[in-house]
C-alpha cells in the first residue's frame, strides 16, 4: 500500500514513510494490516484548523548581523 501511495504521489518511499510517521504522531492516521502489508487509514474524516489572528504579538524575525557583512 505504501508503494502504491509513493507511486501515486511521486514521493520517495523513505520520505513518504517519515510523513506517515509524523501523521501517526499527530493522530491523523493509523497503520493497519492488509494481508502481509501495512496500509495507512484515516482516523478522522476532517480536520479543522483554528488560527488566532489576535493575541500575543511577537517581534518579526530579523537576521542577525555578522562581522563579515
Rosetta blueprint (number, residue, H / E / L):
1 X L
2 X H
3 X H
4 X H
5 X H
6 X H
7 X H
8 X H
9 X H
10 X L
11 X L
12 X L
13 X H
14 X H
15 X H
16 X H
17 X H
18 X H
19 X H
20 X H
21 X H
22 X H
23 X H
24 X H
25 X H
26 X L
27 X L
28 X L
29 X E
30 X E
31 X E
32 X E
33 X E
34 X E
35 X L
36 X L
37 X E
38 X E
39 X E
40 X E
41 X E
42 X E
43 X L
44 X L
45 X L
46 X L
47 X L
48 X L
49 X L
50 X L
51 X L
52 X L
53 X L
54 X L
55 X L
56 X L
57 X L
58 X L
59 X L
60 X L
61 X L
62 X L
63 X L
64 X L
65 X L
66 X L
67 X L
68 X L
69 X L
